[in-house]
Amino acid sequence: MAIPNLAFISLVLTMTTVHGQTVEPVDPVKRAVSAHHGVVRYQQGEFTAWPANNGLWTWDGGQEILVGFTYGRYVEQEGHKIAEPRNGLARSTDSGETWSAFFPENYADDRLPITNLTEPMDFEAPDFALRVCGMGYHGNAIDEPCFYYSYDRGATWNGPFRFAGMENMNELEGITHITPRTDYRVLGSNSCQVFASATGGPFEDKTFVMETGDGGLSFSFVSWVVPPTDPYRAVMPQTVAVGDETLVSVMRRRDKPGTRTECWLDAYASSDGGRSWSFLSKVAYTGFGDSNGNPPAMTRLEDGRLIVAYGNRSLRMLMCRLSEDNGKTWGDEIILRDDLRYDGRFADFGYPRVMQRPDGKILVCYYFSDDEHPEQYIASTIFTLDEFEDAEIERSMVLPPEHE
């Protein structure tokens, strides 16, 4: 697969050259005029971030929402300005209009010993939630991947438990880190698929599927979504079912670090319940150079369309796209937010989760900073799917650094 070229960047440019380089005409971009931005969790002196590393769960048709985040002391330093990271949760019982944060015991705490699950989970319990933890990212300083589960909508948690059986997965031989976030598909009361990733080195993650049929007492390897022979990183999938056995998984992609490192999102599809996969489409472009891109958030809407939300760190914009054909093609890029407070070094935002409310509006939770909230915080954007206007982007950073 070729690295996405400049014509893949869906922008409207008001000039035909940038820094002396010819720019080919590309697709238009829209803006969600109804977008309303809110605050999920903000504390002065705190860096709060990464819903995509934690998860989002809903009940009562989206009336109740639970979203996870990582928080820590805000410190001026290179990279992420966080110290002593821990994990917390925020709950809304009015479809995301208001939120309250809380910090339950036994929730994603990397200081706890990991043990084996001894009694099977009931994945179809009405108030069930599963939280998956991977190795080597903020708030997850653990030596092996693990999971937690809740039967009361996240008020209390059990765990951490190891993925028993992973040590016998021959397909993972030579892997040094298992790097999943929370992406799972319930198949029955004792059956569940977990979409994970594994890497043998920096930026070499590849997405795979594992499955349990005994309530989480043991797991078996099912398939690679992106095979180890693929040259690009494939991590942080978001997977939905679009038919009885048809799945679509969208994931974060990037080349290894270099002067033209590019970051994007790809969609893969399975027609046999996750047993085999094939490339479906490129979804969006999420940055270049040292931006490291952003992971996708995806859900299937009531009308059958797919929506993917993501951050473009080069453009410093929160965006989304819609698909009317189960991810084969994607509509115009839609700007949801472009008022990021930027220090000139690192566009530190994004990592969204997305859901549809009972009234049909879309809610996106992500991390952000702006003039009113200078430290990173958990934000929300609520918008409708029928109010968009044409937009233009006049920023010169649409080209990789070597073109400047």
Stockholm file with secondary structure:
# STOCKHOLM 1.0

chainA/1-404         MAIPNLAFISLVLTMTTVHGQTVEPVDPVKRAVSAHHGVVRYQQGEFTAWPANNGLWTWDGGQEILVGFTYGRYVEQEGHKIAEPRNGLARSTDSGETWSAFFPENYADDRLPITNLTEPMDFEAPDFALRVCGMGYHGNAIDEPCFYYSYDRGATWNGPFRFAGMENMNELEGITHITPRTDYRVLGSNSCQVFASATGGPFEDKTFVMETGDGGLSFSFVSWVVPPTDPYRAVMPQTVAVGDETLVSVMRRRDKPGTRTECWLDAYASSDGGRSWSFLSKVAYTGFGDSNGNPPAMTRLEDGRLIVAYGNRSLRMLMCRLSEDNGKTWGDEIILRDDLRYDGRFADFGYPRVMQRPDGKILVCYYFSDDEHPEQYIASTIFTLDEFEDAEIERSMVLPPEHE
#=GR chainA/1-404 SS CCCCCGGGSCCCCSSSEETTEECCCCCCEEEETTCEEEEEECCTTEEEECHHHHCEEEEGGGTEEEEEEEEEEECCCSSSCEEEEEEEEEEESSTTSSCEEECCTTSSCTTSCCBCCCSCCCTTCTTCEEEEECSSBTTBCCSSCEEEEESSTTSSCEEEEECTTGGGCGGGTTCCEECCCSCEEECSSSCEEEEEEEESSTTCCEEEEEEESSTTSCCEEEEESSCTTCSSEEEEEEEEESSSSCEEEEEEEECCSSTTCEEEEEEEEESSTTSSCEEEEEEEEEEETTCCCCCCEEEECTTSCEEEEEEETTTTEEEEEEESSTTSSCCCEEEEECCCCCCSSCCCCEEEEEEECTTSCEEEEEEECCSSCCSCEEEEEEECSSCEEEECCCCGGGSCGGGC
#=GC SS_cons         CCCCCGGGSCCCCSSSEETTEECCCCCCEEEETTCEEEEEECCTTEEEECHHHHCEEEEGGGTEEEEEEEEEEECCCSSSCEEEEEEEEEEESSTTSSCEEECCTTSSCTTSCCBCCCSCCCTTCTTCEEEEECSSBTTBCCSSCEEEEESSTTSSCEEEEECTTGGGCGGGTTCCEECCCSCEEECSSSCEEEEEEEESSTTCCEEEEEEESSTTSCCEEEEESSCTTCSSEEEEEEEEESSSSCEEEEEEEECCSSTTCEEEEEEEEESSTTSSCEEEEEEEEEEETTCCCCCCEEEECTTSCEEEEEEETTTTEEEEEEESSTTSSCCCEEEEECCCCCCSSCCCCEEEEEEECTTSCEEEEEEECCSSCCSCEEEEEEECSSCEEEECCCCGGGSCGGGC
//
